[in-house]
């Protein structure tokens, strides 16, 4: 991992290098840059792929409370650090939240968007209390008390011991800062019409965290040419569990931009 001081925060990131067009991928809540390993492998031959650890996760420490607008500025700062004027900006779940904000903050620097299992709004009211309960249980008893529930929400069925180990090692204050950002984000749905770059929306049909209807809102309200690709049986982290159809969709989209 490389590091760079961006906006007063030491950001950890990986850069595949090369002379191809830049693609920057931002991970989901409770994940880190490695969730895009399958996508990096598929893209790195033709594209310069940058993945990074967002505030509170992986090798990047949150130094205080923050918002997804701050995270969007982290992407722009990382682009400055790497000498990248414009890039395809992509993200899964919270990575999509911040990617949309990159496009609103600096549209001239966003060649296109890749939005995976994400949305433009806030948490549904019926999820707030359960999510607050998961947060409280994590802080009181550790990640082990809720890891199976969280894995079911994000990853679906499978063997996730590597992620359980990462969650168990998280510092409680880092988890809380990231959780507060997630739960108190603003609704930018009314601003989607300001985003006119091409967009690829990828969404798992079995996503229990963000329903397909939220992806359809993005499709219908983004102002640029937009394609929605459902991933049959894909959970919230469809790019991890169903990499083949996700990578196929991403490669088709990127090749059409060239």
Secondary structure, 3 states (H helix, E strand, C coil): CEEEEECCEEEEEEECCCCCCEEEEECCCCCCHHHHHHHHHHHCCCCEEEEECCCCCCCCCCCCCCCHHHHHHHHHHHHHHHCCCCEEEEEECHHHHHHHHHHHHCHHHEEEEEEECCCCCCCCHHHHHHHHHHHHHHHHHCHHHCHHHHHHHHCCCCCCHHHHHHHHHCCHHHHHHHHHHHHCCCCCHHHHHHCCCEEEEEEECCCCCCCHHHHHHHHHHCCCCEEEEEECCCCCCHHHHCHHHHHHHHHHHHHHHC
